[in-house]
Amino acid sequence: MLNNQLPLKLTALLILSLLLIFLGCISGSTGMDWQFAESNRTILYDIRLPRSIGAYLAGALLGLAGAIAQGLFRNPLADPYLLGSASGALLGVGIILCLSYVGEHSLLTMIGINGGAFAGALLGVLGALLLAGGYKSSLRLLLSGVVIGVIFGAANSLLTFVRPDLYQSLQSFMLGNTSLITWNATFMMGSALIIAMILTLLLSPILSALSLGENTARTLGLPLDQLRLLLIAVLALATGFAVAQTGLIAFVGLAAPHLVRHLSSGRQQTQLLLSAISGGILLLGSDLLARTVFAPLEIPVGIVTAVLGGSYLLFLLRRGQIGIKK
């Protein structure tokens, strides 16, 4: 019955996505703006439209990364930041900001804040892999990600201790920000989402096999270790592209797969696709709330996602619908 209704529900989610993008285009600091006069076209096409599409794409990347993480580590509480990408991205931004005060302008122009966040996120995942001694043990990877997060977190604390003037900029990055998304950033995230989605759907059989247990997956004859490395690479790239453009937005990658899990009927390909769509809806919907609830004051979108996503997960925990597979 669920499989027969899947096309209808998928269509409904896509229509909701388009509706939210439209609302994002007409929502401003003064409320809904229905006038599309010549004077408003610059605001519409150069600010609101790329911001809305970009927020949706960033949420889709995080939703997809969250579904990969939960399937790869067989843990419903796994999120895209569990391998140290969050602390690494924050450290990358902090280093770039520090360099901006010592005259390295040519280097900063080439790398930029977004490039520093992307490189830092990848560095965090690479550090977790090196500390774990490879990618063959999921438990070692998880523990290594925690250790890398602590180490990079300490480095971030040291940066703000030495340079307290950086704290406000780093805090803005930690809380998430979609207001600076451009068409160029939207294009990069869209390209990354297409590549990540194609690769993940091709690799979905490994996630289906892992859902039966690692020992069972090995008996199926799949090259488990090599495919796990590819999935980790996709996870890192999807997270890195999203974080580089929007900062550290909490709970989207964690909550999005749970929002649509009952629609997938246990099929990994369906779960991955729906998780990406629900992630886009969750982040764009949160961005609309962040813009309008206290307008003209705009609150950080990460606060809204934390409240919505955290409340939903607490609801699931209360009902006993989240359990860790052994």
BANU-827617 format. One line per 4 residues: number of its first residue (from 1); their letters; for each residue x, y, z of N, C-alpha, C. Coordinates in pm, whole numbers. Layout:
BEGIN
NUM = a = X/Y/Z/X/Y/Z/X/Y/Z; ...
This chain:
BEGIN
1 = mlnn = 83/-121/0/0/0/0/86/125/0; 195/123/83/283/238/87/353/259/-45; 393/147/-113/460/159/-241/367/216/-346; 238/180/-342/142/232/-438/119/381/-418
5 = qlpl = 129/428/-294/106/569/-265/233/652/-277; 347/588/-298/473/661/-299/480/769/-407; 442/741/-534/446/849/-635/362/969/-596; 246/945/-538/158/1055/-497/224/1138/-387
9 = klta = 282/1070/-287/347/1142/-177/473/1212/-223; 547/1152/-317/665/1218/-372/624/1344/-447; 517/1336/-523/467/1454/-595/425/1563/-496; 360/1523/-387/318/1620/-286/437/1690/-223
13 = llil = 544/1616/-196/665/1676/-139/730/1773/-237; 731/1738/-365/790/1827/-465/706/1954/-482; 574/1940/-478/487/2058/-486/509/2148/-365; 521/2087/-247/549/2165/-126/684/2237/-139
17 = slll = 782/2172/-200/912/2234/-220/900/2358/-308; 827/2345/-418/809/2459/-510/731/2571/-441; 633/2535/-359/555/2636/-287/644/2713/-191; 732/2643/-120/821/2711/-27/920/2802/-99
21 = iflg = 968/2759/-214/1058/2844/-292/985/2970/-337; 859/2956/-379/780/3072/-418/759/3166/-299; 728/3110/-183/710/3193/-64/841/3263/-27; 953/3194/-49/1081/3257/-22/1108/3376/-112
25 = cisg = 1055/3371/-234/1076/3481/-328/992/3604/-294; 879/3585/-230/792/3699/-201/801/3744/-56; 885/3676/24/897/3711/166/1017/3800/187; 991/3917/248/1098/4011/279/1092/4057/423
29 = stgm = 1175/4152/456/1181/4202/593/1055/4275/635; 976/4318/536/852/4390/566/728/4304/545; 747/4173/529/635/4083/506/628/4035/363; 510/3990/321/491/3939/186/487/4054/86
33 = dwqf = 562/4039/-21/569/4141/-125/522/4079/-256; 401/4116/-299/343/4056/-418/372/4138/-544; 444/4247/-531/468/4334/-645/597/4294/-714; 587/4269/-844/703/4229/-923/737/4338/-1024
37 = aesn = 737/4460/-976/770/4573/-1063/918/4570/-1097; 955/4658/-1191/1094/4663/-1237/1190/4688/-1122; 1151/4774/-1028/1239/4809/-916/1261/4692/-821; 1169/4595/-820/1181/4481/-728/1248/4360/-791
41 = rtil = 1273/4366/-921/1327/4249/-989/1468/4215/-944; 1547/4317/-913/1682/4290/-865/1678/4217/-732; 1588/4263/-643/1573/4195/-514/1524/4053/-534; 1431/4034/-626/1373/3902/-649/1474/3805/-709
45 = ydir = 1538/3846/-820/1622/3753/-896/1765/3742/-843; 1813/3845/-777/1952/3843/-732/1968/3816/-582; 1860/3827/-505/1872/3807/-360/1779/3695/-313; 1648/3713/-330/1554/3618/-272/1553/3483/-342
49 = lprs = 1555/3483/-475/1548/3356/-547/1672/3269/-524; 1794/3323/-540/1910/3236/-509/1916/3194/-363; 1871/3282/-274/1871/3244/-132/1775/3128/-108; 1656/3135/-165/1556/3030/-142/1600/2898/-204
53 = igay = 1645/2903/-330/1690/2780/-395/1814/2726/-325; 1907/2816/-288/2028/2774/-220/2002/2711/-85; 1908/2769/-9/1872/2711/121/1813/2572/102; 1731/2556/0/1671/2425/-26/1779/2323/-63
57 = laga = 1873/2364/-149/1979/2272/-192/2071/2235/-75; 2102/2333/9/2186/2304/126/2115/2205/218; 1985/2224/240/1910/2129/322/1905/1991/259; 1893/1986/125/1891/1857/56/2025/1786/71
61 = llgl = 2135/1859/62/2267/1799/81/2282/1744/222; 2237/1820/321/2246/1774/460/2152/1656/485; 2032/1658/426/1940/1547/442/1995/1419/381; 2055/1431/262/2117/1316/197/2234/1265/279
65 = agai = 2319/1356/326/2434/1317/408/2389/1249/537; 2281/1299/596/2230/1236/718/2180/1095/694; 2112/1074/581/2064/940/548/2181/845/524; 2286/895/458/2406/812/436/2468/775/570
69 = aqgl = 2484/874/658/2548/849/787/2469/748/870; 2337/762/872/2255/671/953/2255/530/896; 2260/518/763/2267/386/702/2405/325/714; 2508/407/696/2645/357/698/2686/309/837
73 = frnp = 2648/385/940/2687/350/1077/2575/276/1152; 2464/252/1084/2351/178/1143/2310/239/1276; 2301/371/1276/2270/445/1398/2172/556/1363; 2048/553/1412/1949/655/1377/1979/792/1435
77 = ladp = 2079/802/1523/2116/931/1579/2243/987/1515; 2289/923/1407/2406/975/1335/2364/1096/1252; 2456/1191/1237/2429/1309/1154/2550/1339/1067; 2540/1433/972/2651/1459/880/2777/1510/947
81 = yllg = 2768/1557/1072/2884/1617/1137/2960/1520/1227; 2923/1392/1227/2978/1302/1328/3124/1265/1304; 3179/1291/1184/3319/1258/1156/3412/1378/1168; 3370/1481/1238/3458/1595/1262/3450/1705/1160
85 = sasg = 3354/1696/1066/3345/1798/962/3301/1933/1019; 3216/1933/1121/3167/2060/1178/3279/2137/1245; 3352/2071/1335/3461/2139/1404/3572/2175/1306; 3593/2092/1204/3694/2123/1104/3657/2246/1023
89 = allg = 3530/2255/983/3485/2373/907/3498/2499/991; 3461/2491/1118/3473/2607/1206/3618/2649/1223; 3707/2551/1235/3849/2583/1247/3901/2646/1118; 3856/2596/1003/3897/2655/876/3855/2800/864
93 = vgii = 3733/2831/906/3686/2969/904/3767/3055/1000; 3795/3002/1119/3874/3078/1217/4014/3110/1166; 4078/3015/1100/4213/3038/1046/4210/3144/937; 4111/3136/848/4099/3236/741/4077/3375/799
97 = lcls = 3994/3384/900/3969/3514/963/4096/3567/1030; 4172/3480/1092/4298/3523/1153/4396/3573/1048; 4406/3502/936/4498/3542/830/4459/3676/768; 4330/3707/775/4284/3833/715/4341/3955/786
101 = yvge = 4397/3936/906/4452/4047/982/4604/4056/971; 4663/3967/891/4810/3971/879/4855/3997/736; 4763/4044/653/4802/4091/521/4805/3988/411; 4752/3867/434/4752/3765/330/4631/3781/238
105 = hsll = 4621/3898/176/4500/3929/101/4487/3846/-26; 4595/3821/-97/4588/3744/-219/4543/3601/-191; 4593/3542/-83/4553/3407/-45/4407/3403/-5; 4364/3502/72/4225/3506/117/4130/3524/1
109 = tmig = 4169/3606/-96/4084/3626/-213/4063/3496/-289; 4169/3416/-294/4161/3290/-367/4081/3186/-290; 4100/3179/-159/4034/3076/-78/3900/3126/-26; 3901/3235/49/3778/3290/103/3725/3212/223
113 = ingg = 3624/3270/287/3563/3206/403/3499/3074/364; 3428/3072/251/3361/2949/208/3462/2839/177; 3571/2877/110/3675/2779/80/3741/2726/206; 3761/2813/304/3819/2769/431/3729/2672/503
117 = afag = 3597/2698/501/3502/2607/566/3500/2472/495; 3500/2473/363/3499/2348/287/3625/2266/313; 3740/2333/306/3867/2263/331/3873/2210/474; 3825/2288/570/3825/2244/708/3736/2123/731
121 = allg = 3619/2121/665/3528/2007/678/3592/1879/624; 3656/1890/508/3724/1773/452/3842/1731/538; 3912/1829/595/4026/1798/683/3979/1722/806; 3864/1760/861/3811/1690/977/3782/1543/947
125 = vlga = 3719/1516/832/3689/1378/794/3818/1301/767; 3914/1364/699/4042/1299/673/4115/1267/803; 4109/1359/898/4171/1336/1028/4108/1218/1100; 3975/1206/1090/3907/1093/1154/3948/961/1089
129 = llla = 3962/961/957/4005/840/887/4147/800/927; 4236/899/935/4374/869/972/4382/821/1116; 4307/885/1206/4310/845/1346/4253/705/1366; 4153/670/1284/4091/537/1295/4176/429/1230
133 = ggyk = 4281/471/1159/4366/373/1092/4300/314/969; 4210/389/907/4141/340/788/3991/351/803; 3920/276/722/3775/288/714/3705/154/734; 3778/54/785/3720/-81/794/3634/-101/918
137 = sslr = 3654/-18/1020/3577/-34/1143/3489/88/1164; 3357/67/1162/3263/178/1183/3276/236/1323; 3296/149/1422/3307/196/1560/3430/282/1580; 3544/241/1523/3666/321/1533/3649/456/1464
141 = llls = 3578/457/1353/3553/583/1282/3469/678/1367; 3365/624/1429/3280/707/1514/3358/766/1630; 3437/683/1697/3517/731/1809/3622/832/1763; 3681/807/1647/3780/900/1593/3716/1034/1559
145 = gvvi = 3593/1031/1506/3523/1155/1477/3498/1237/1602; 3465/1169/1713/3445/1238/1841/3576/1300/1887; 3686/1226/1877/3816/1278/1920/3858/1397/1835; 3841/1387/1703/3876/1499/1615/3792/1621/1649
149 = gvif = 3664/1599/1679/3578/1711/1717/3627/1780/1843; 3673/1702/1940/3725/1760/2064/3854/1837/2038; 3944/1779/1958/4073/1845/1930/4052/1975/1853; 3972/1968/1746/3948/2090/1667/3866/2191/1746
153 = gaan = 3777/2142/1833/3702/2233/1920/3794/2308/2014; 3896/2238/2066/3993/2303/2153/4073/2408/2075; 4106/2376/1949/4178/2472/1866/4092/2596/1839; 3963/2575/1818/3872/2689/1798/3863/2774/1925
157 = sllt = 3860/2709/2040/3856/2783/2166/3983/2865/2186; 4095/2808/2146/4221/2880/2156/4221/3002/2065; 4167/2987/1945/4160/3101/1853/4077/3215/1912; 3961/3182/1967/3877/3287/2023/3936/3344/2151
161 = fvrp = 4019/3264/2222/4085/3315/2342/4194/3415/2304; 4270/3381/2202/4378/3470/2157/4322/3590/2082; 4218/3566/2003/4155/3673/1924/4007/3682/1958; 3971/3742/2070/3829/3748/2110/3742/3824/2010
165 = dlyq = 3803/3908/1924/3725/3980/1825/3669/3889/1716; 3719/3765/1709/3669/3671/1609/3542/3599/1656; 3510/3612/1783/3402/3531/1839/3269/3555/1770; 3237/3680/1743/3107/3711/1683/3095/3652/1543
169 = slqs = 3204/3662/1464/3200/3606/1329/3187/3454/1332; 3260/3389/1423/3253/3245/1434/3116/3200/1485; 3060/3277/1576/2927/3243/1626/2822/3252/1515; 2835/3352/1429/2744/3364/1316/2754/3242/1226
173 = fmlg = 2875/3192/1205/2894/3073/1123/2835/2950/1193; 2850/2943/1324/2799/2828/1400/2646/2822/1398; 2581/2935/1392/2435/2939/1396/2370/2929/1259; 2451/2936/1154/2398/2922/1019/2347/3052/961
177 = ntsl = 2366/3068/831/2326/3192/764/2302/3163/617; 2184/3196/568/2151/3176/426/2141/3307/349; 2158/3418/416/2135/3548/351/2242/3585/250; 2358/3518/254/2468/3553/163/2481/3456/47
181 = itwn = 2384/3367/28/2391/3271/-82/2371/3343/-215; 2461/3317/-309/2456/3378/-442/2420/3272/-547; 2403/3318/-671/2376/3224/-780/2493/3129/-800; 2616/3179/-782/2733/3093/-796/2732/2981/-692
185 = atfm = 2700/3017/-567/2692/2917/-461/2579/2817/-488; 2467/2868/-539/2355/2781/-572/2393/2680/-680; 2465/2729/-781/2509/2639/-888/2603/2531/-834; 2695/2569/-747/2789/2471/-692/2716/2367/-608
189 = mgsa = 2622/2411/-524/2549/2315/-441/2459/2226/-526; 2398/2282/-631/2315/2202/-719/2396/2094/-790; 2514/2132/-838/2602/2035/-905/2646/1927/-807; 2683/1969/-685/2725/1872/-583/2612/1777/-547
193 = liia = 2489/1829/-538/2374/1744/-503/2348/1640/-612; 2357/1680/-738/2333/1586/-847/2437/1474/-845; 2564/1512/-832/2671/1412/-830/2658/1321/-708; 2634/1381/-591/2623/1301/-468/2502/1208/-475
197 = milt = 2391/1256/-529/2271/1172/-538/2293/1054/-631; 2354/1078/-747/2379/970/-842/2470/865/-780; 2580/910/-719/2674/816/-659/2609/738/-545; 2530/807/-464/2467/741/-349/2364/637/-393
201 = llls = 2285/671/-494/2187/575/-543/2255/452/-603; 2369/472/-669/2444/359/-723/2503/273/-612; 2537/338/-499/2597/266/-387/2494/220/-284; 2366/244/-311/2263/211/-213/2259/62/-176
205 = pils = 2297/-30/-266/2295/-172/-223/2383/-200/-101; 2493/-126/-86/2579/-149/31/2507/-107/158; 2427/0/152/2350/42/269/2241/-60/302; 2181/-116/198/2080/-220/221/2143/-343/285
209 = alsl = 2264/-378/238/2332/-493/295/2374/-467/439; 2421/-346/467/2463/-312/603/2346/-313/700; 2227/-284/650/2110/-286/739/2083/-426/795; 2139/-528/729/2124/-666/776/2234/-706/873
213 = gent = 2333/-616/891/2446/-647/977/2573/-658/894; 2686/-617/952/2810/-615/876/2855/-754/836; 2840/-850/925/2882/-987/892/2798/-1044/777; 2669/-1018/781/2581/-1064/674/2617/-996/543
217 = artl = 2650/-864/549/2687/-791/429/2812/-849/363; 2906/-893/444/3029/-951/389/3002/-1085/320; 2905/-1158/371/2874/-1288/309/2807/-1273/173; 2758/-1154/140/2694/-1132/11/2794/-1110/-101
221 = glpl = 2922/-1103/-64/3026/-1088/-166/3052/-946/-211; 2997/-849/-142/3020/-709/-179/3156/-662/-129; 3226/-578/-209/3351/-518/-160/3322/-412/-54; 3291/-457/66/3235/-372/171/3327/-255/205
225 = dqlr = 3455/-282/222/3547/-178/268/3561/-67/164; 3578/-106/37/3595/-4/-68/3468/79/-86; 3352/14/-82/3227/87/-98/3200/178/22; 3240/135/141/3226/220/259/3309/348/244
229 = llli = 3430/334/189/3514/452/167/3449/548/69; 3388/496/-37/3320/582/-133/3203/655/-69; 3128/585/15/3016/648/84/3063/757/180; 3174/732/247/3231/834/336/3273/957/255
233 = avla = 3329/933/136/3370/1045/49/3248/1127/7; 3140/1059/-31/3017/1131/-69/2960/1208/49; 2962/1144/167/2916/1210/289/2996/1336/317; 3127/1327/304/3213/1442/331/3192/1555/230
237 = latg = 3179/1520/103/3161/1623/0/3025/1692/13; 2920/1614/35/2787/1674/50/2783/1768/171; 2839/1723/282/2842/1807/402/2929/1930/381; 3045/1910/317/3136/2022/296/3076/2131/210
241 = fava = 3009/2095/102/2948/2196/15/2837/2272/87; 2756/2202/167/2648/2269/240/2703/2362/347; 2797/2312/426/2854/2391/535/2928/2513/483; 2997/2498/370/3075/2609/316/2987/2728/280
245 = qtgl = 2861/2703/244/2774/2812/199/2679/2862/307; 2644/2776/403/2541/2816/500/2587/2811/645; 2708/2760/672/2752/2745/809/2699/2617/871; 2712/2607/1003/2675/2484/1073/2529/2489/1116
249 = iafv = 2443/2434/1034/2300/2433/1062/2265/2300/1128; 2213/2307/1248/2193/2187/1329/2065/2114/1294; 2065/1982/1317/1949/1894/1321/1885/1865/1185; 1923/1935/1078/1860/1907/948/1898/1767/901
253 = glaa = 2029/1737/900/2073/1605/857/2030/1494/949; 2007/1525/1075/1965/1424/1172/1815/1397/1164; 1736/1503/1149/1590/1488/1152/1530/1451/1018; 1589/1498/907/1528/1477/775/1501/1330/743
257 = phlv = 1597/1238/764/1566/1097/733/1451/1041/815; 1435/1087/939/1327/1037/1024/1191/1088/977; 1188/1205/916/1062/1262/871/995/1177/763; 1076/1106/683/1021/1033/568/1046/883/577
261 = rhls = 1096/836/691/1131/694/701/1010/603/681; 894/647/728/775/563/715/726/556/571; 775/644/482/732/644/342/816/551/255; 935/514/302/1030/442/218/1010/292/217
265 = sgrq = 936/239/314/911/96/326/1041/15/333; 1144/73/391/1270/2/407/1359/0/284; 1318/64/177/1398/67/53/1498/181/61; 1626/148/51/1730/248/70/1729/357/-36
269 = qtql = 1706/321/-162/1705/423/-267/1595/525/-243; 1478/475/-205/1366/566/-176/1396/651/-54; 1455/591/48/1490/663/170/1588/776/142; 1688/749/59/1789/850/27/1728/968/-49
273 = llsa = 1645/936/-147/1582/1041/-227/1488/1127/-142; 1404/1062/-62/1309/1137/20/1379/1215/130; 1490/1163/181/1564/1236/285/1619/1367/230; 1668/1364/106/1717/1487/44/1605/1589/28
277 = isgg = 1489/1543/-19/1375/1635/-37/1328/1691/97; 1318/1605/198/1271/1652/329/1373/1746/393; 1503/1722/369/1604/1814/420/1590/1952/359; 1564/1957/227/1542/2087/162/1420/2158/216
281 = illl = 1311/2082/236/1188/2142/290/1211/2193/432; 1281/2115/513/1303/2154/653/1387/2281/663; 1496/2288/585/1582/2405/595/1517/2529/535; 1454/2516/419/1389/2632/358/1271/2679/442
285 = gsdl = 1193/2585/496/1084/2625/584/1134/2696/708; 1244/2647/764/1304/2713/882/1357/2851/845; 1412/2863/725/1463/2993/680/1350/3094/666; 1237/3049/616/1121/3139/605/1075/3185/743
289 = lart = 1073/3094/839/1036/3131/975/1138/3229/1035; 1266/3203/1009/1370/3291/1062/1357/3432/1006; 1309/3444/884/1295/3576/821/1172/3650/870; 1065/3578/900/934/3642/917/882/3649/1061
293 = vfap = 924/3557/1148/864/3552/1282/886/3682/1358; 1009/3735/1353/1040/3859/1425/1076/3972/1328; 1020/3967/1207/1051/4069/1106/1022/4209/1160; 1107/4306/1125/1220/4300/1031/1349/4239/1088
297 = leip = 1349/4197/1216/1466/4130/1271/1470/3986/1221; 1587/3943/1175/1603/3806/1125/1688/3727/1223; 1635/3615/1270/1710/3533/1364/1789/3427/1287; 1899/3375/1344/1978/3272/1275/1894/3147/1247
301 = vgiv = 1907/3096/1126/1824/2983/1085/1859/2858/1165; 1982/2847/1215/2021/2731/1293/1941/2719/1423; 1899/2832/1478/1816/2828/1599/1680/2767/1568; 1623/2803/1455/1492/2750/1416/1501/2600/1389
305 = tavl = 1604/2557/1314/1617/2414/1284/1641/2334/1412; 1716/2393/1506/1741/2322/1632/1611/2303/1710; 1526/2406/1712/1398/2396/1785/1305/2296/1718; 1290/2308/1585/1198/2220/1513/1249/2077/1509
309 = ggsy = 1375/2060/1464/1430/1926/1453/1448/1859/1588; 1496/1935/1686/1514/1878/1819/1383/1837/1882; 1280/1918/1865/1148/1884/1922/1092/1759/1857; 1110/1746/1726/1060/1627/1656/1132/1501/1703
313 = llfl = 1264/1510/1718/1339/1393/1763/1304/1356/1907; 1282/1456/1991/1237/1427/2127/1102/1358/2126; 1016/1399/2035/885/1334/2021/901/1187/1982; 992/1160/1887/1016/1022/1845/1076/940/1958
317 = lrrg = 1170/999/2032/1230/928/2145/1125/899/2252; 1035/993/2273/930/975/2373/839/858/2337; 815/843/2206/728/735/2160/803/604/2138; 936/608/2158/1015/486/2141/1035/445/1999
321 = qigi = 1031/541/1905/1045/510/1763/1188/521/1715; 1282/554/1803/1423/558/1765/1496/454/1848; 1556/362/1781/1633/257/1848/1760/230/1770; 1867/196/1836/1995/170/1771/2007/21/1743
325 = kk = 2039/-11/1618/2053/-150/1580/2183/-206/1632; 2179/-329/1675/2299/-396/1725/2348/-500/1625
